[in-house]
Amino acid sequence: MRVLVIEDNPADAALVRVLLSDPPGAYETSVAQRVSEAETKLLGDRFDVALLDMSLPDAEGVDALHRVREAAPSMPIVILSGQDDEALATKAVAAGAQDYLLKGHVSEVTLRRALGYAIERQEMHERLTASVDELEDQRASVIRLNQLKNDLITVLAHDFKGPLTTILGFAELIEEGALLGDDARDAAGTIRRNVFRLTTLANDTLALSRIEHGELEIAEETVDIVTLLDEIVQRTDEPERFNLQTTATGASIPGDRERLRQVFENLLRNALKYSLDEAPVSVAVRDGDDGFVRVDITDRGIGIPPEELPGLFRRFARASNAKKARIPGTGLGLFVVKTLVEKHGGKLTVHSEVDRGSTFSVALPRSGAIERAPHVAVVVGDATLGPFIAYELRSNGYRVREYKDLADLQERYAAEPSDAIIIDRDRNPGDASALRTSLDGAAPRFIAIGGAKNADGWDASLPKTFLAADLLAALAFAR
């Protein structure tokens, strides 16, 4: 234990060293005769606890305590004072001291006990503070998720209703024979466009759900960007409005073809939607920096106000001029697009001027850079603890599978391997070696909840009561 003794009386400092001298090596003491000297020591070194006299040449009373706490906020401090003053003792403890001892009334046992308890109380205080902060974070997350749910319900109710009403209305007219010839063809075209609109909305909503739950899978295929863009252009209502050009030396990249289709369908349809009637849309594929393929999609539309650009890719974000012009949209598409691009190791940027148009630029790497979130298996069997672990891990980018018990895990593991397995040992007793054997020698990280630390081949162990930070620290290998 490293102890900083802040004491200007050499005899008192020597007594402390004597009281802490046995057994040899158990305590390492360093003396500072002034608070300023202690501040200097604390800048360059770390101590487990400080023993502070409150009457020093450069600081008196609680002022000395405040200065030491400012220099080392997390270090526990025990007062060793010659003043038998209950009011001062109360004030010192209220200001953050862990204990108040009187000179001349301290023995080897009481001093060591006070220092040990001070460290334990400080650690307990820090964990309690971390628990409160964690609860506040979780409360804020619940509020955000509830708002997200409400926003999503509102958006979907509005944006599904419009196309469905249109589809139903025209379908009834065609069924009744009220529309024939060109009118019927126009109605069928309107139905098709609204079906595509609903499909895009459904895909974006499903992708949002998977993103929120950390379950978005990215396949790795070879995708020719130019071919993909040409397919998407030809499927739009107005393919003639697109000018697709490429100067790239090669446009094949590793990626998920359907996810990239979702990216470019969103961007190309937006370019048409926000452009003036008949205005052309430019799609340029070229070589980017550092081995990237870059796709620039430029429209001549309403543009985006500059002050709104920083928040454009948030969930449900829409430009104010688009709302004012009553252009339909959910604000989900660009959030999903940005997430999918980043999952491919790419970047999405935008340049825009109001009433002149926008350019959305997607840069995708030619070499494999697909983000692979670690898989974690959770075998807890507790209706409260299991969802807590799953939520925290998903919130931090892990993919999670929950299992009822070890038998369930063993049955499904061959088809669902994991990078780590978290097991509640009270509900699922056994050692890690036996479990590894039952999984045919699989080598994920084994993390126990409960039980002795690192016992029986476990890679990490968490107490029954733990913080989210403890959980993430045990899994830090995967980040």
Summary of the structure (lengths in Angstrom):
residues: 479
radius of gyration: 32.4
end to end distance: 32.5
largest distance: 109.0
contacts: 1455
relative contact order: 0.06
helix: 48%
strand: 20%
